[in-house]
Amino acid sequence: MGRLFGTDGVRGVANLELTPLLAMQLGQAGAYVLTREKEHKPTIIVGCDTRISGDMLANALMAGACSVGADCQFVGVLPTPAVAYLTKSWGVDAGVVISASHNPMEFNGIKFFDGSGYKLPDALEDEIEALIRDGIDRIQYPTGAGVGRVAYRLDARKEYIRHVMEMVPVDLKGLKIVVDCAEGASFCTSVDVLEKLGGQVIPIHNNPDGTNINAGCGSTHMEELQKRVLLEGADAGLAFDGDADRLLAVDEKGRLVSGDQIMAFVGRFLKSQGRLALDTIVATVMSNLGFFLMAEREGLQVEVTAVGDRYVLERMKEIGANLGGEQSGHIIFLDENTTGDGLLSALHLLQVMRETGKPLSELADIMEVLPQALVGAKVPNQKKEHYLEYPEIAQAIRELEEKFAGEGRVLIRPSGTEPLVRVMIEGKDQEAIWEQARNLARRIEEIMA
């Protein structure tokens, strides 16, 4: 059995890999590790996205937490960043989100936040995992009045909405915005906020039924949003993922706007206002080469981390940066929330449009997006971390790196959340890099099958 925790919590197919038993054990071990130093009876916030398996796993996790003496506050369907914010705002001991983010509906996940609203460091995750594997029976379980209870908080959504509107108080009157809610958690927050701020909002994929989350929609499937923006003559299109911690956009010409582009023009705007700490943006190795060329031209500093918003956040905290994120749309505004927040990202994007008077297409052109091919090789989940141990794969990667040396980049890495090895090639010829990326991904699948 491989490591339970990936780059964004524990994930797997619900009821097959991520079972109610495992959810209960994560509730027990997580509550025990995160609250054992507390002298008071600890409290944990629990929220979920719209997946049908969310109720099953949330209730199992809360049963586990209650069994070790922790109280739970269930906030129901809410974006991941809302749970992170409320964990800190309400002064509770920990937060948990039941979500598999952008993954298909049959998957689900469990991710923890500490009492300050931050994702857990590796050391704490390792401690929780070790307790599940070796020591769950050694926990002393309370009885009688020592057992925890569950409360249901219906005020959580309104408090989060109030927070984001206070953080970015932009007037959206006169802007027409198409919003793709991905049939996920943003359906209960994003449309409401954008309308309250005066925007003319056209929502799509905002009728979740438990089985349609991310299905041909949201930030991983942008085609419908592109067409709808053009059809409606909208000023912008906004696409969230299932748990609404990431945002991608479409400009008024129907062109995609990546997380790199959003960070680029929002970062330049904040710098012009003296609000970009250290004049620095924290990005990952996956950011487009055009992003780094833009930063050099605009006088912005870039700190580079491994892939994963948790690593971006760690570096931001280390150096005191307040803006960072990923090409995929995880963008962290650390002065306003402790994790990636798709709705805050959307409001910042719209604020720059409003205050500069420029269309989104002009803002996004701050950087040239160089051709990039990203292909996922499907491999057994327990093998994905060991791809370089296969001599044929290692040799194929070396040959590609030599081929693109000086004219592009080759980056191969295991996915932190899916059973994939991701192949990314950046270069001048779009057709050639796609062919090379597909060929390598196919070889990896064949060799690691």
N, C-alpha and C positions, 0 to 999 in steps of 0.2 A: 504494500500500500504506500503510495507516494504521500508527499506533504499535503495536509488538508487545505491549508491556506495558500491562495494564490496572491496575485498583486492587488486583488480587490475582494478579499474575504474568501469564504468557502462557497464553491459553486459546483453544480452538477445537475443531472436530470432529476427533477423532483419525484420522490417516491421510489426511485431506483438507486441513484447514487446519494442524493441528499434526501434521506428518509426522515420521517417524524422522530425516530429513535435518535438519529444523529443530531437533529435540531434540538431535541430535549437535552442531550448531553452537552451541546454547545451552550445552551441556556444555563445548565448547571455549572459547567466549568468556567464559562465567561463571567457569570455573575460572581462566582467564588473568587476568581483571580482579580477581577476589576474592583471588587468592593470589600475585600477581606480586611483592609486596613481601616475601614470605617467603624466608628464607635456607635453610629446610629444605624437604624434599619435602612438598608440601601434601597434606592429606587432606580429603575431602568425604564427609559422610553422605548417603545417598540412601534415601528411603522412598516408599511409594505407598499409595493407597487400593485398593479391591477391583475396580476396572474392568478389563475384559479387556485393554484397551490399555495398562495400566500396565507390564506386563513388556516390551512392545515399546519403549515410550518410555524406560523406566528404563535398559534395556540400551543403547539408542542414546545417551542422555545420558552414561552412564558411559564408553562408548567414546570419546566426544568429550573428556571430562575426562581420561581416561588418555592420550589422544593428545597432550595438552599437558603431560604429566608429573605429573598429580595422581593420587594413590591414592584409591580409593573404598571406602567401607564400606556395603554394601547391607544394610538392616535389614528389607526386605520390607514387608508390610502393617502400617502403624502410623498412628495419628492424626497429623495435622499438628502439634498441640502437643507430641506426644512427640518428633518429629524436632527441633523448635525447642529443647526442653529438653535433649536429648541432644547437640545441636551444641555448646551451652555447657558441659554437664557433662563431656563427653569431651575438651574442649579442642581440637577439630578446627578447621579453617580456614573451613568453610562447610557449609551443609546445603541439601538440595533435596528438595522434595516433589512427586511426580507425582500431581496430583489436580485435579479440577474441582469440588470441594466439593459444593454442593447441586444442581449441574446434572445433566441426564439422562446416561445411561451413554455415549452416543456422543461426548460431549465429554470432553476431558481438559485438563490444565493443568500448568504447570511454575512453581513459585515457589521463590525462593532465600531463604536466611537467611545473615546474616554470622556470623562466628565467635562473636559474643555471643548468637546466637539471635534476632536481630531481622530483620524483613523489610527489604529494601533500600530506601534512599531513592531518589527519582526520578533523582538525578544518576548513581548507579551503574547503575541500570537503563538509562538513556540511553547510558551508556558501553558496556554490553554490547551493546545494540541497534546502536549505531554500528559496533562491531567486526564484527558479523554482516553488516551491510549493505555496509560499505566496506573492511574490513581483515582479514577472516578469513584471507586468503592471505598476509598479512604476518607472521603468527605463526611463530616458529621452532619446529618440531616436533622433539622429542628422538628419539633412536634408542637401540637397545641397552638398557642398564640404566636409561636415563632415562625410559623409558615407564612409565606408571602401571599399577597392578594393582588388582583388585577382591577384597575380602575380604567374607565373609558373616557378619554378627553375629547370632547367635541369642539373645543375652542382652539385647537392647535392650528388649523388651517388659517383662520383669521389672523392669528398672531404672526405667522410667517408672512402672509400677504402684507400686513402692515409694515413689517420690517423691511421688505424689499422696496416698497414704495417710499419709505423714508430714506433709504440708502441712495436711491437714484430717482429723485423727484422730477422726472422729465414730463413735459407737456406734449402729448402725442396727437393733439387735435390736427386734423388735416392729413394724417398719414394712414394709408390703407395697407394693412398687414395680413398676410395669409399665415396661419399658425398650424403646423402639423404636430399634434399632441402624441403621436405614435401609439394611440390607444393605451397610453400609460398614465403615470402619476401626474403629469403636467396638466391633464384635462381639468383638474380641480383647482388649479392656481393660475396658470398663465393667461388664459382668455379673460378671466375675471380682472386680473391686474391691468392688462393692456387696455381693456375697455374702461376701467375706472380712471386711467390716465388720459382718456380721451381718444384713443385710437379707434379707427374703423377696422374691426377684426373679423376676418373670415376664417373660422376654425374648420379644420379637416381632421379626420381620424381622432375624434374626441368622444367616441361612444364605446368605451371598453366593455367587453363582455366576459373577460377572464381568459379568453383563448385567442384574442386577436392582437395582443400587444406586439409591437414591432413587425407585424406581418405586412410586408410590402410597403411600409411607411416609416416615418420618423427619420432620424439622422443617418440611418444605414441604408435608406431607400429614398433618394431625393428626387427621383424622376417626376412623380406626380406633383410634388410641390413646385418644381420648376415650371411645369406646364400650367399649373393653376395661377401662379404669379403673373405669367404672361396673359392668360385668359382674362384675369380680373383687372389687369393694368395696375397691379399693386406696386407699392414703393419697396416692399421687401417681403421675403418669405422666411419664416423661422421654423426650424425643425429640432425637436427635442428627442431624446432617447427614452427608453421605458421608464427610467427612474428620474429623468429630468436633471441629471447632473452634467449633461453636455448639451451644447448647442452648435448647430451648423446653420448657414443662412443661404439665401438665394437673392441676388440683386434684381433690380427692376428689368434687367435684360434677360433674366432667366439663367444667369450663370451662377455656378456654385461659389460660395464664399467659405473657405476653410477656417479652422481654428487658428492656424498661423496668420491668416489675413486679418481676422478679427483682433488678435493680440497685437498685430502690427499697427493698425490704425487707431485702435483704442489706446495702445501704449504711447504712440506719438502724441495723441490728444492729451493724455494725462501728463506727459512730460511738458507739454506747452503750458500747462496750468500749474506746474510745480508740484504735481500730485503723484508722480511716478518715483517711488523710493529708489534711490541710487541710480536713477535713469536706467534701470535694469529690468529685463524680462527673463524669467527662468523658463527654458524650453527643454525638449528632449532630443535625443539623437535622431528621432523620426521627423523632426521639423524639416520642411523643404529647404533646399539650399538657397532658394530665393529669399527666404526669411532672414538668413544670416547676411546676405548681401544687402538687404534693405536696412538691417540694423546698423551696419557699418556706415551706410550713406546717411542715415538719419541721426547718427550720434547716440544710438542706443547700445547699451551693453547687454550681452546675452550670456547667461549661465546655462550650461548643458548638463542634463542628467540622463539616467537610464529611463526607458519607457515605463510609464505608470504615473498617475497623478500623485500617488503617495510619495514618490521620489522627488517630484517637482515641489511638493509641499515641504518636505524635509529640507530641501535646499533653500527654499524661500525663508523658512524660519531661521536657518543657520546664518544667512547673510543679511536678513532684514528686508527682503524684497516684498512688494505687495501685489505683484502681477506675475502670473506664470500659467503655463498650461501646455496642452498638446494639440497637434494638428487635428486630431479627431474631435475636438470641440470641448474637451474638459478644460475649463478656464477658471482659475482661482483668483478672486479678488479678496486678498487676505484681510484687508481693512473691514470687510463687510460679511464674510463668512469663512468658515474653516475648511471648506472643501469646494470642489467644483460645483458651480451653480448655474444651470442653463438659463434660468429666468433673470438673474443678475447680469449675466453675459448679454442677454437680449436687450435689457434696458440700457446697458452701457453702449451697445452698438447703436441703438435708436437715439440715444442722447448725443452721440457724435454726429449722426445725421442731422439732427435738429439744430444743434448749436453751430455747426459749420455751414449748414445750408447746402451740403453736397449730397448728391445721390449715392446710394450704396456702391454702385459700380465704380464711381470715381474714387471713393475711399478704399475699396478693395484693390485698386490698381497701384496702391503704394508699393506692392511687391509683385515681381514676376514669378508666377508659379511654374517652376521648371518641371518637365515631364517626369513622372514618377509612376512606377508600377508596383502594386502591392498584391501578392497572391498568397493565400493560405494553403499550406499542405496539410491535409487531414492525416493525423497520426494517432496511435493509441496515447491516451492522456498520460499514462505512467512512463511513456518513453520520450515525451517531447523535450524534456530538459537535457537529454543525452544524445542529441542529434550529431554533435561533433565527435562522438565516440565511434561513429561509423566511418571508416577510412574513405570509402567512395564519396560520401557526402562532403567530408572535409576537403578532399581533393577538388571536387566540383566547385566548391565555394572559392578555394584559392584561385582556380582558373578564371572564375568570373571576376574576382577582385583585380587580377592582373589585366584582364581585358578592359575594364572600365577605369583603371588607374589614370588619374589626371583628367578624366572626362566625365566622371560621375561618381556614384557611391553604390556600394553593395552592403546591405544590412540584413542579417539573418538572425531571428530570435524566436524563442518559444513564446506563445501567447500566455499571458498570465491568467486568462479567464476561460479559454476554450482549448479543446484538443487539437491544436494547430501549431505548426512551425511557420512563421510568417517570413516571406521572402520579399524584400523591398529593394528595388533597383532604381536609381536615379541617373538620367543621362539625357543626351540631346535628341535622340531618335526614339519617339514614343513607341512606334511599332516594334523596333528592335528590342527595347527593354521589356516590353510585354512578352515577347516571344521567349526571351532568355529567362524571365521570371517564371513563366508557366512551365518551361522545360525543367528548370531546377525544382520547382514545387512537385512536379510529376515524379521526378527521380527520387526525391525525399519520400514521397508516399510509397513508392514501389519498394524502396530499400527498407523502410521502417515498418512496413505492413505486418 
